[in-house]
Amino acid sequence: MLSWTALSLDAAEKGTANFYQSAPHEYLGKEIRLRVASLTPVPDLTATYKGFVWMEAATGRPQKEGGRILLRIPAADSAKLAKTMNLPSTPIVTGKQIGRAHV
């Protein structure tokens, strides 16, 4: 499950939160790709939803943020995601494609 924050009125680059937020009904139940610039843990949501790790993803490219989106990751997959993003030793990763997600 992915959820998102405010919409952007600018033309959004594919693979960003703003792109998917511009027409969310078109992506519900479909596999999407995100270009993630950084991840921030959301401990309150993680504590509330057992079995999942919640992260806020800043999407986009260097010097061009593409919005933010919440990611709900099965706890069993969270170590793989951290390794893919080179966390925690590198908190900011610029524009790395992390794979697929379902909305």
N, CA, C and O atoms as a GROMACS GRO file, in nm:
protein
  412
    1MET      N    1   0.084  -0.117   0.000
    1MET     CA    2   0.000   0.000   0.000
    1MET      C    3   0.088   0.123   0.000
    1MET      O    4   0.184   0.131   0.077
    2LEU      N    5   0.056   0.217  -0.085
    2LEU     CA    6   0.125   0.345  -0.087
    2LEU      C    7   0.022   0.452  -0.060
    2LEU      O    8  -0.091   0.443  -0.107
    3SER      N    9   0.060   0.553   0.014
    3SER     CA   10  -0.026   0.668   0.032
    3SER      C   11   0.058   0.791   0.007
    3SER      O   12   0.181   0.783   0.011
    4TRP      N   13  -0.003   0.905  -0.018
    4TRP     CA   14   0.077   1.020  -0.056
    4TRP      C   15   0.031   1.148   0.006
    4TRP      O   16  -0.075   1.157   0.068
    5THR      N   17   0.115   1.250  -0.011
    5THR     CA   18   0.090   1.382   0.045
    5THR      C   19   0.038   1.476  -0.063
    5THR      O   20  -0.026   1.430  -0.158
    6ALA      N   21   0.063   1.605  -0.050
    6ALA     CA   22   0.005   1.707  -0.137
    6ALA      C   23   0.037   1.690  -0.285
    6ALA      O   24   0.143   1.638  -0.322
    7LEU      N   25  -0.056   1.734  -0.368
    7LEU     CA   26  -0.038   1.728  -0.512
    7LEU      C   27   0.043   1.846  -0.561
    7LEU      O   28   0.044   1.953  -0.499
    8SER      N   29   0.112   1.827  -0.671
    8SER     CA   30   0.185   1.935  -0.736
    8SER      C   31   0.111   1.973  -0.862
    8SER      O   32   0.057   1.886  -0.932
    9LEU      N   33   0.107   2.101  -0.894
    9LEU     CA   34   0.040   2.146  -1.015
    9LEU      C   35   0.135   2.147  -1.134
    9LEU      O   36   0.090   2.164  -1.248
   10ASP      N   37   0.265   2.130  -1.111
   10ASP     CA   38   0.362   2.127  -1.219
   10ASP      C   39   0.355   1.992  -1.291
   10ASP      O   40   0.311   1.892  -1.235
   11ALA      N   41   0.399   1.993  -1.419
   11ALA     CA   42   0.411   1.866  -1.490
   11ALA      C   43   0.513   1.782  -1.416
   11ALA      O   44   0.626   1.826  -1.393
   12ALA      N   45   0.475   1.663  -1.380
   12ALA     CA   46   0.560   1.578  -1.296
   12ALA      C   47   0.633   1.475  -1.380
   12ALA      O   48   0.580   1.422  -1.478
   13GLU      N   49   0.756   1.448  -1.340
   13GLU     CA   50   0.838   1.348  -1.405
   13GLU      C   51   0.790   1.209  -1.367
   13GLU      O   52   0.759   1.182  -1.251
   14LYS      N   53   0.784   1.119  -1.466
   14LYS     CA   54   0.742   0.982  -1.441
   14LYS      C   55   0.834   0.919  -1.336
   14LYS      O   56   0.955   0.942  -1.337
   15GLY      N   57   0.777   0.841  -1.247
   15GLY     CA   58   0.853   0.776  -1.142
   15GLY      C   59   0.859   0.856  -1.013
   15GLY      O   60   0.925   0.816  -0.917
   16THR      N   61   0.791   0.971  -1.010
   16THR     CA   62   0.789   1.052  -0.889
   16THR      C   63   0.652   1.044  -0.822
   16THR      O   64   0.553   1.007  -0.885
   17ALA      N   65   0.649   1.077  -0.694
   17ALA     CA   66   0.522   1.079  -0.621
   17ALA      C   67   0.424   1.175  -0.689
   17ALA      O   68   0.306   1.143  -0.703
   18ASN      N   69   0.472   1.293  -0.730
   18ASN     CA   70   0.384   1.390  -0.795
   18ASN      C   71   0.319   1.334  -0.922
   18ASN      O   72   0.203   1.363  -0.951
   19PHE      N   73   0.394   1.256  -0.997
   19PHE     CA   74   0.340   1.196  -1.120
   19PHE      C   75   0.221   1.106  -1.086
   19PHE      O   76   0.115   1.116  -1.149
   20TYR      N   77   0.238   1.017  -0.988
   20TYR     CA   78   0.130   0.924  -0.953
   20TYR      C   79   0.015   0.995  -0.882
   20TYR      O   80  -0.100   0.953  -0.894
   21GLN      N   81   0.045   1.102  -0.810
   21GLN     CA   82  -0.059   1.178  -0.741
   21GLN      C   83  -0.146   1.257  -0.838
   21GLN      O   84  -0.258   1.294  -0.804
   22SER      N   85  -0.096   1.284  -0.957
   22SER     CA   86  -0.172   1.363  -1.053
   22SER      C   87  -0.296   1.289  -1.103
   22SER      O   88  -0.393   1.352  -1.144
   23ALA      N   89  -0.294   1.156  -1.099
   23ALA     CA   90  -0.410   1.075  -1.142
   23ALA      C   91  -0.406   0.941  -1.069
   23ALA      O   92  -0.388   0.837  -1.132
   24PRO      N   93  -0.424   0.941  -0.936
   24PRO     CA   94  -0.408   0.817  -0.859
   24PRO      C   95  -0.501   0.705  -0.902
   24PRO      O   96  -0.463   0.588  -0.894
   25HIS      N   97  -0.620   0.737  -0.949
   25HIS     CA   98  -0.715   0.634  -0.991
   25HIS      C   99  -0.661   0.549  -1.106
   25HIS      O  100  -0.703   0.434  -1.123
   26GLU      N  101  -0.570   0.603  -1.185
   26GLU     CA  102  -0.512   0.528  -1.297
   26GLU      C  103  -0.412   0.422  -1.252
   26GLU      O  104  -0.378   0.331  -1.328
   27TYR      N  105  -0.363   0.432  -1.127
   27TYR     CA  106  -0.257   0.344  -1.080
   27TYR      C  107  -0.299   0.249  -0.969
   27TYR      O  108  -0.221   0.163  -0.928
   28LEU      N  109  -0.421   0.263  -0.919
   28LEU     CA  110  -0.467   0.176  -0.811
   28LEU      C  111  -0.464   0.031  -0.856
   28LEU      O  112  -0.516  -0.003  -0.962
   29GLY      N  113  -0.402  -0.053  -0.775
   29GLY     CA  114  -0.394  -0.196  -0.804
   29GLY      C  115  -0.288  -0.232  -0.908
   29GLY      O  116  -0.275  -0.349  -0.944
   30LYS      N  117  -0.213  -0.133  -0.955
   30LYS     CA  118  -0.112  -0.159  -1.056
   30LYS      C  119   0.028  -0.149  -0.997
   30LYS      O  120   0.049  -0.085  -0.893
   31GLU      N  121   0.122  -0.212  -1.063
   31GLU     CA  122   0.262  -0.204  -1.024
   31GLU      C  123   0.319  -0.073  -1.075
   31GLU      O  124   0.299  -0.037  -1.191
   32ILE      N  125   0.391  -0.003  -0.989
   32ILE     CA  126   0.452   0.124  -1.029
   32ILE      C  127   0.600   0.123  -0.994
   32ILE      O  128   0.646   0.039  -0.916
   33ARG      N  129   0.675   0.215  -1.052
   33ARG     CA  130   0.817   0.234  -1.019
   33ARG      C  131   0.834   0.373  -0.963
   33ARG      O  132   0.773   0.469  -1.010
   34LEU      N  133   0.918   0.383  -0.861
   34LEU     CA  134   0.947   0.512  -0.800
   34LEU      C  135   1.096   0.543  -0.813
   34LEU      O  136   1.180   0.454  -0.799
   35ARG      N  137   1.127   0.668  -0.840
   35ARG     CA  138   1.265   0.715  -0.837
   35ARG      C  139   1.282   0.781  -0.700
   35ARG      O  140   1.234   0.892  -0.678
   36VAL      N  141   1.352   0.712  -0.610
   36VAL     CA  142   1.363   0.755  -0.471
   36VAL      C  143   1.496   0.826  -0.449
   36VAL      O  144   1.603   0.773  -0.478
   37ALA      N  145   1.486   0.948  -0.395
   37ALA     CA  146   1.605   1.026  -0.363
   37ALA      C  147   1.650   0.998  -0.221
   37ALA      O  148   1.770   0.992  -0.194
   38SER      N  149   1.555   0.980  -0.129
   38SER     CA  150   1.590   0.948   0.009
   38SER      C  151   1.472   0.884   0.079
   38SER      O  152   1.357   0.898   0.037
   39LEU      N  153   1.502   0.814   0.187
   39LEU     CA  154   1.400   0.750   0.270
   39LEU      C  155   1.417   0.798   0.413
   39LEU      O  156   1.528   0.813   0.463
   40THR      N  157   1.303   0.821   0.478
   40THR     CA  158   1.303   0.860   0.618
   40THR      C  159   1.209   0.766   0.692
   40THR      O  160   1.094   0.751   0.653
   41PRO      N  161   1.255   0.701   0.799
   41PRO     CA  162   1.167   0.613   0.876
   41PRO      C  163   1.049   0.690   0.937
   41PRO      O  164   1.062   0.808   0.970
   42VAL      N  165   0.935   0.622   0.951
   42VAL     CA  166   0.818   0.678   1.017
   42VAL      C  167   0.784   0.585   1.133
   42VAL      O  168   0.698   0.498   1.121
   43PRO      N  169   0.855   0.602   1.247
   43PRO     CA  170   0.842   0.507   1.358
   43PRO      C  171   0.702   0.496   1.416
   43PRO      O  172   0.663   0.387   1.459
   44ASP      N  173   0.623   0.605   1.420
   44ASP     CA  174   0.488   0.597   1.477
   44ASP      C  175   0.399   0.503   1.397
   44ASP      O  176   0.324   0.424   1.455
   45LEU      N  177   0.406   0.510   1.265
   45LEU     CA  178   0.326   0.419   1.182
   45LEU      C  179   0.378   0.277   1.192
   45LEU      O  180   0.300   0.182   1.195
   46THR      N  181   0.510   0.261   1.196
   46THR     CA  182   0.569   0.127   1.208
   46THR      C  183   0.524   0.061   1.337
   46THR      O  184   0.494  -0.059   1.339
   47ALA      N  185   0.519   0.137   1.446
   47ALA     CA  186   0.475   0.082   1.576
   47ALA      C  187   0.327   0.046   1.573
   47ALA      O  188   0.285  -0.049   1.639
   48THR      N  189   0.248   0.119   1.496
   48THR     CA  190   0.103   0.096   1.490
   48THR      C  191   0.066  -0.024   1.405
   48THR      O  192  -0.025  -0.099   1.439
   49TYR      N  193   0.136  -0.043   1.294
   49TYR     CA  194   0.104  -0.150   1.198
   49TYR      C  195   0.208  -0.260   1.208
   49TYR      O  196   0.308  -0.259   1.137
   50LYS      N  197   0.183  -0.355   1.295
   50LYS     CA  198   0.277  -0.465   1.317
   50LYS      C  199   0.299  -0.545   1.189
   50LYS      O  200   0.205  -0.569   1.113
   51GLY      N  201   0.423  -0.584   1.166
   51GLY     CA  202   0.456  -0.662   1.048
   51GLY      C  203   0.499  -0.578   0.929
   51GLY      O  204   0.534  -0.632   0.824
   52PHE      N  205   0.494  -0.445   0.945
   52PHE     CA  206   0.531  -0.355   0.837
   52PHE      C  207   0.627  -0.248   0.887
   52PHE      O  208   0.625  -0.211   1.005
   53VAL      N  209   0.709  -0.199   0.797
   53VAL     CA  210   0.796  -0.085   0.824
   53VAL      C  211   0.748   0.027   0.732
   53VAL      O  212   0.731   0.006   0.612
   54TRP      N  213   0.727   0.144   0.788
   54TRP     CA  214   0.682   0.260   0.710
   54TRP      C  215   0.798   0.354   0.687
   54TRP      O  216   0.876   0.382   0.778
   55MET      N  217   0.810   0.403   0.564
   55MET     CA  218   0.912   0.499   0.527
   55MET      C  219   0.847   0.609   0.444
   55MET      O  220   0.754   0.584   0.367
   56GLU      N  221   0.897   0.731   0.461
   56GLU     CA  222   0.856   0.839   0.372
   56GLU      C  223   0.965   0.853   0.267
   56GLU      O  224   1.081   0.874   0.299
   57ALA      N  225   0.927   0.841   0.142
   57ALA     CA  226   1.022   0.851   0.031
   57ALA      C  227   1.011   0.988  -0.034
   57ALA      O  228   0.903   1.031  -0.074
   58ALA      N  229   1.126   1.055  -0.044
   58ALA     CA  230   1.135   1.176  -0.126
   58ALA      C  231   1.172   1.126  -0.265
   58ALA      O  232   1.270   1.054  -0.281
   59THR      N  233   1.094   1.163  -0.365
   59THR     CA  234   1.116   1.113  -0.499
   59THR      C  235   1.172   1.222  -0.589
   59THR      O  236   1.160   1.341  -0.558
   60GLY      N  237   1.233   1.182  -0.699
   60GLY     CA  238   1.284   1.278  -0.795
   60GLY      C  239   1.431   1.257  -0.825
   60GLY      O  240   1.485   1.149  -0.807
   61ARG      N  241   1.493   1.364  -0.870
   61ARG     CA  242   1.635   1.365  -0.906
   61ARG      C  243   1.705   1.474  -0.828
   61ARG      O  244   1.640   1.559  -0.767
   62PRO      N  245   1.839   1.473  -0.828
   62PRO     CA  246   1.910   1.582  -0.760
   62PRO      C  247   1.863   1.719  -0.810
   62PRO      O  248   1.846   1.740  -0.930
   63GLN      N  249   1.844   1.809  -0.720
   63GLN     CA  250   1.797   1.947  -0.746
   63GLN      C  251   1.656   1.954  -0.806
   63GLN      O  252   1.615   2.062  -0.850
   64LYS      N  253   1.583   1.844  -0.810
   64LYS     CA  254   1.446   1.848  -0.861
   64LYS      C  255   1.361   1.745  -0.788
   64LYS      O  256   1.343   1.633  -0.835
   65GLU      N  257   1.310   1.785  -0.672
   65GLU     CA  258   1.227   1.694  -0.595
   65GLU      C  259   1.097   1.668  -0.668
   65GLU      O  260   1.041   1.756  -0.732
   66GLY      N  261   1.051   1.544  -0.658
   66GLY     CA  262   0.928   1.503  -0.725
   66GLY      C  263   0.817   1.467  -0.630
   66GLY      O  264   0.728   1.389  -0.665
   67GLY      N  265   0.820   1.521  -0.509
   67GLY     CA  266   0.715   1.495  -0.411
   67GLY      C  267   0.754   1.384  -0.314
   67GLY      O  268   0.858   1.321  -0.328
   68ARG      N  269   0.668   1.364  -0.217
   68ARG     CA  270   0.691   1.264  -0.113
   68ARG      C  271   0.574   1.167  -0.110
   68ARG      O  272   0.461   1.202  -0.141
   69ILE      N  273   0.607   1.043  -0.070
   69ILE     CA  274   0.505   0.937  -0.067
   69ILE      C  275   0.540   0.842   0.047
   69ILE      O  276   0.657   0.814   0.072
   70LEU      N  277   0.439   0.792   0.117
   70LEU     CA  278   0.462   0.695   0.223
   70LEU      C  279   0.465   0.555   0.164
   70LEU      O  280   0.381   0.519   0.082
   71LEU      N  281   0.563   0.477   0.208
   71LEU     CA  282   0.576   0.338   0.164
   71LEU      C  283   0.552   0.247   0.282
   71LEU      O  284   0.608   0.267   0.390
   72ARG      N  285   0.468   0.147   0.265
   72ARG     CA  286   0.446   0.043   0.366
   72ARG      C  287   0.516  -0.082   0.315
   72ARG      O  288   0.473  -0.142   0.216
   73ILE      N  289   0.622  -0.121   0.383
   73ILE     CA  290   0.706  -0.231   0.338
   73ILE      C  291   0.689  -0.348   0.434
   73ILE      O  292   0.699  -0.328   0.556
   74PRO      N  293   0.664  -0.470   0.385
   74PRO     CA  294   0.661  -0.584   0.475
   74PRO      C  295   0.793  -0.591   0.553
   74PRO      O  296   0.900  -0.574   0.495
   75ALA      N  297   0.784  -0.616   0.682
   75ALA     CA  298   0.903  -0.618   0.768
   75ALA      C  299   1.010  -0.711   0.712
   75ALA      O  300   1.129  -0.683   0.723
   76ALA      N  301   0.968  -0.822   0.653
   76ALA     CA  302   1.064  -0.918   0.598
   76ALA      C  303   1.144  -0.860   0.482
   76ALA      O  304   1.254  -0.908   0.453
   77ASP      N  305   1.091  -0.759   0.414
   77ASP     CA  306   1.159  -0.698   0.300
   77ASP      C  307   1.236  -0.572   0.336
   77ASP      O  308   1.307  -0.517   0.252
   78SER      N  309   1.223  -0.524   0.459
   78SER     CA  310   1.283  -0.396   0.495
   78SER      C  311   1.436  -0.400   0.491
   78SER      O  312   1.498  -0.300   0.453
   79ALA      N  313   1.498  -0.511   0.527
   79ALA     CA  314   1.644  -0.521   0.521
   79ALA      C  315   1.693  -0.513   0.377
   79ALA      O  316   1.795  -0.451   0.349
   80LYS      N  317   1.620  -0.576   0.285
   80LYS     CA  318   1.656  -0.571   0.143
   80LYS      C  319   1.647  -0.427   0.091
   80LYS      O  320   1.734  -0.383   0.016
   81LEU      N  321   1.543  -0.356   0.130
   81LEU     CA  322   1.528  -0.217   0.088
   81LEU      C  323   1.642  -0.132   0.144
   81LEU      O  324   1.699  -0.050   0.072
   82ALA      N  325   1.674  -0.151   0.271
   82ALA     CA  326   1.783  -0.074   0.332
   82ALA      C  327   1.914  -0.100   0.259
   82ALA      O  328   1.992  -0.008   0.236
   83LYS      N  329   1.938  -0.225   0.223
   83LYS     CA  330   2.061  -0.259   0.151
   83LYS      C  331   2.061  -0.195   0.013
   83LYS      O  332   2.162  -0.141  -0.031
   84THR      N  333   1.948  -0.202  -0.057
   84THR     CA  334   1.935  -0.142  -0.189
   84THR      C  335   1.963   0.008  -0.184
   84THR      O  336   2.029   0.062  -0.273
   85MET      N  337   1.913   0.074  -0.081
   85MET     CA  338   1.930   0.218  -0.068
   85MET      C  339   2.060   0.254   0.003
   85MET      O  340   2.089   0.372   0.024
   86ASN      N  341   2.138   0.153   0.041
   86ASN     CA  342   2.264   0.177   0.109
   86ASN      C  343   2.241   0.251   0.241
   86ASN      O  344   2.311   0.347   0.272
   87LEU      N  345   2.142   0.206   0.317
   87LEU     CA  346   2.110   0.265   0.447
   87LEU      C  347   2.168   0.179   0.558
   87LEU      O  348   2.190   0.061   0.531
   88PRO      N  349   2.195   0.224   0.677
   88PRO     CA  350   2.180   0.362   0.719
   88PRO      C  351   2.305   0.446   0.697
   88PRO      O  352   2.304   0.565   0.729
   89SER      N  353   2.413   0.389   0.644
   89SER     CA  354   2.537   0.464   0.635
   89SER      C  355   2.528   0.583   0.539
   89SER      O  356   2.601   0.680   0.556
   90THR      N  357   2.440   0.577   0.440
   90THR     CA  358   2.422   0.689   0.348
   90THR      C  359   2.276   0.731   0.351
   90THR      O  360   2.195   0.672   0.280
   91PRO      N  361   2.240   0.832   0.431
   91PRO     CA  362   2.100   0.868   0.444
   91PRO      C  363   2.039   0.930   0.319
   91PRO      O  364   1.917   0.922   0.301
   92ILE      N  365   2.118   0.989   0.232
   92ILE     CA  366   2.065   1.049   0.110
   92ILE      C  367   2.124   0.976  -0.010
   92ILE      O  368   2.246   0.970  -0.027
   93VAL      N  369   2.037   0.921  -0.092
   93VAL     CA  370   2.079   0.854  -0.215
   93VAL      C  371   2.009   0.929  -0.328
   93VAL      O  372   1.887   0.945  -0.324
   94THR      N  373   2.083   0.974  -0.427
   94THR     CA  374   2.025   1.061  -0.527
   94THR      C  375   1.965   0.984  -0.644
   94THR      O  376   2.036   0.920  -0.722
   95GLY      N  377   1.833   0.991  -0.653
   95GLY     CA  378   1.761   0.940  -0.768
   95GLY      C  379   1.780   0.794  -0.801
   95GLY      O  380   1.796   0.759  -0.918
   96LYS      N  381   1.779   0.708  -0.702
   96LYS     CA  382   1.800   0.565  -0.726
   96LYS      C  383   1.666   0.496  -0.749
   96LYS      O  384   1.572   0.514  -0.672
   97GLN      N  385   1.657   0.417  -0.856
   97GLN     CA  386   1.537   0.338  -0.884
   97GLN      C  387   1.540   0.217  -0.790
   97GLN      O  388   1.635   0.138  -0.797
   98ILE      N  389   1.440   0.201  -0.704
   98ILE     CA  390   1.447   0.095  -0.604
   98ILE      C  391   1.364  -0.026  -0.640
   98ILE      O  392   1.362  -0.122  -0.562
   99GLY      N  393   1.298  -0.027  -0.748
   99GLY     CA  394   1.218  -0.143  -0.784
   99GLY      C  395   1.072  -0.108  -0.799
   99GLY      O  396   1.037   0.004  -0.836
  100ARG      N  397   0.988  -0.204  -0.771
  100ARG     CA  398   0.846  -0.190  -0.798
  100ARG      C  399   0.767  -0.188  -0.670
  100ARG      O  400   0.808  -0.242  -0.568
  101ALA      N  401   0.652  -0.123  -0.678
  101ALA     CA  402   0.559  -0.120  -0.566
  101ALA      C  403   0.419  -0.134  -0.623
  101ALA      O  404   0.396  -0.102  -0.740
  102HIS      N  405   0.327  -0.181  -0.543
  102HIS     CA  406   0.188  -0.189  -0.583
  102HIS      C  407   0.110  -0.082  -0.509
  102HIS      O  408   0.135  -0.055  -0.392
  103VAL      N  409   0.014  -0.021  -0.579
  103VAL     CA  410  -0.074   0.077  -0.516
  103VAL      C  411  -0.214   0.023  -0.508
  103VAL      O  412  -0.303   0.090  -0.458
   0.00000   0.00000   0.00000
